[in-house]
Amino acid sequence: MNSRLKIFGLIALLGFVAGIIAQLTAVYLIPWMVSILPLLGGMTSFMISGFAGACLTVAIVGAWAYMTGKKEPY
């Protein structure tokens, strides 16, 4: 039960960090990208959000897979 609570806590912490990263992306990175790439206009926010979501998902699943993997070699 103790290890399960550690995993839940870590996933909650990773979700919290992912939310902070998403907020920083929305406030700072997206307006900067729109000013640099004006031809893309409204699509820039969707592309950046999709890329950020993909990176965060890979990081969270990678951390989960690393933590729940077998500790002993086969």
C-alpha positions in Angstrom: 0.0 0.0 0.0 2.9 2.4 0.8 4.4 2.1 -2.7 1.0 2.6 -4.3 0.6 5.9 -2.4 4.1 7.0 -3.5 3.1 6.4 -7.2 -0.2 8.3 -6.8 1.7 11.1 -5.1 4.3 11.2 -7.9 1.7 11.2 -10.6 -0.1 14.0 -8.8 3.1 16.0 -8.6 3.8 15.4 -12.3 0.3 16.6 -13.1 0.9 19.7 -11.0 4.1 20.4 -12.8 2.5 19.8 -16.2 -0.2 22.3 -15.3 2.5 24.9 -14.5 4.3 24.2 -17.8 1.0 24.5 -19.7 0.2 27.9 -18.0 3.7 29.2 -18.8 3.3 28.1 -22.3 0.0 29.8 -22.7 1.1 33.1 -21.2 4.6 33.5 -22.6 5.4 31.0 -25.4 2.3 31.2 -27.5 2.2 35.0 -27.8 5.9 35.0 -28.7 5.3 32.4 -31.4 2.3 34.3 -32.8 4.5 37.4 -33.1 7.3 35.5 -34.9 5.0 33.4 -37.2 2.1 35.7 -38.0 1.1 33.7 -41.1 0.0 30.8 -38.9 -2.2 33.1 -36.9 -4.6 31.2 -34.7 -3.2 27.8 -35.6 0.0 28.5 -33.7 -1.6 28.1 -30.3 -3.1 24.7 -31.3 0.2 23.4 -32.7 2.2 24.5 -29.6 -0.4 23.2 -27.2 -0.4 19.8 -29.1 3.3 19.6 -29.0 3.4 20.5 -25.3 0.7 18.0 -24.5 2.6 15.3 -26.4 5.9 16.0 -24.6 4.1 16.0 -21.2 2.3 12.8 -21.9 5.6 11.1 -22.9 7.3 12.4 -19.8 4.5 11.2 -17.5 4.2 7.8 -19.1 8.0 7.4 -19.1 8.2 8.2 -15.4 5.4 5.8 -14.7 6.9 3.0 -16.7 10.3 3.6 -15.1 8.9 3.5 -11.6 6.7 0.5 -12.0 9.2 -1.6 -14.0 10.8 -4.7 -12.6 13.9 -3.9 -10.5 15.7 -7.2 -11.1 17.1 -8.2 -14.5 15.5 -11.2 -16.3 
